[in-house]
Amino acid sequence: MLYLRLLAVSALIFLASCASKPELTFKTYEGEIFGTYYRIQVGDASRDYQAQIDSVFALINTASNSYIQESEVSEFNAKGKLTQPSATFLEMLDSCRKFHRQSEGYFEPTLYPLIKAWGFSFEERELMDSAKVSELMGYLGFESKLLVSDSGYVAAQPGVQLDITGLGEGYAIDKLAEVLDRAGVEHYLVELGGEMKGKGKNPQGEPWKVGIEDPEQVSLGISNSLLTTVVLDKLALSSSGNYRKFYVDEQGQRRPHILDPRTGYPVTHSLVSVSVLAPSATQADALATAFMAMGPEQAKVLAESLPGVDALFVLAEKDSLRMEFTSGFPRAQR
């Protein structure tokens, strides 16, 4: 299959900008967070937003980072309950519930025990067979296994654990955009790990135009070949794929890191990657994860039914890649 030859292909999204004379004065903030990078271009050089940016990241880290022992999600996973959750944790769980329902259960925050067992966390991969998968499937169910009480959240049974990072980057982007919106900033682009949300114009006075690279052309060593370009003005873009993070098991089977919550196994469909456009970065992030779990046919039907949501699907065929678009997603512009 072609995707086996795409290990070195980057699904990076890059900015396409013109070379005209700059018309706006911007300040750029960049660094590392959540194991990836961030870059925020702000059309307001008169104020320093770094402290507010750091505060947003700190709140989200404390609430949702399962690799930090002192985080709220780590406390829930260790004790099976979380009393007096922070406003950030409450809001993230509300978003999880919303997009769990919107995605027909394919965005599943209680997959964490299976994610660890399959080796897609820092824990050592376990020997997975049908009995082990069946056992761990007993911990799944965001609606049924996570109980809400007056004081917080309680697991319905021992062993239920949460992973809410599937929308963490999108949520962070939306919170950073809120900071800038409240300050009256008219032009910005917030980028976190390749996910983006834009508003207004770029430093050249043009709309924020984002290009999505063609992975087939990149695999041939041809750079800057685009599948399409999109304009981000009060829109977010999130991409997810299974061609970079995977392993081959003892039976020679390719195991991508995307898990199907219906079966507990890594997905086996032909969908290589998906890019989602939505008004909210949180929604785009959660749906990109869910669409990769669903597969192309069901994901396309759902995307078409959601107001303001469009998606580009990249599918692997015998010796090539094929693109499918929802009706409103911009088509290839060469």
C-alpha positions, 0 to 999 in steps of 0.5 A: 500500500502506498501509505507504507511508503509515506513514513517520511511524508509530513502533513504539515500545514503551511502559510501561503502569503504574498510578497506585497509590502507589509501594511499591518504591524504584527508581533509574533509569539512562539515556543513549545507547549504540550510536546509540540510548538506554538506560533501566534501572530498578533496584529497588535505590537503595542501590547505584550500578550505573553503572560496571558498566553502562558496563563492559558497554557498553564490552566490547560496543562493543570487540567488535562495533561495526563503525563503530569502526575499533579494534573486534574485528569491524572488525579481522576485516573488514579483515584476514580474521582475528582472533587472540586474540578477547575473551571477549565476542567469543567469546560473541557469535559462539557466540550468532550460531552458535546463532541462525543454526542455530535460524533455519534460516540466516535470521539471517546475520552474513555479510550485511555486504558486501550490507548495505553495497552496498545502502546500509544502512550508512554506505557509499554505495549501489552500483549493484545488479544481478543480477551484483553481487548474485550476486558478493556472495552468494559471500561469504555463509555463516556456517558455511562462510565463517567458519573457527575455529582454535585462535587465533581466527577466519579468513575462508575467502576474501577479502571475507568480513565480519561484522555481529553487531549483529543481536543486539547490543542483545539481548546487551547487555540480557542481560548487564546483567540478569546484572549485576543478577541477580548482585547479587540485584536482584529487580525491574528493567526493562532497555530498550535502543532499544525492546527490553526485559527485565523481572523482578519488579515496577515502582515501583508494585508491579505487574508490568512491563506493556508495551504494543505500539502499534497502527501503524494507529491511530497513523497516524490520529493516535490515540495509546496504542491498543494491539495487546496488552499483555504482562507481562515477568517473566524475559521479553524483548521485541524488535521489528523492522520494515521500514516506517521504514528503506528507500529507493526505487531508480531503478526506483521499487522500495521497498527495505526494509533487511531482506535475504533471505539466500537471494537477497541482495535486500531482502525483498518479502513483506507482513510489516511488523513482528514482536514476539518474546517469549523468555526471552533478549533475545539470542534475541528480538533475533536471531529478530526479525531472522530472522523479518523476513527469512523472511516471515510464513508460515515465521516463524510455523511456526518460532516455534510450534516453539521452546519459550518463544518467541511472536510477533506479526506485523503484515502489510500488506494492500491498505488495512489491517493485519492481525495474526497471533499465535502460540498463546501470544502475549497477544491484544489487550486494549483 
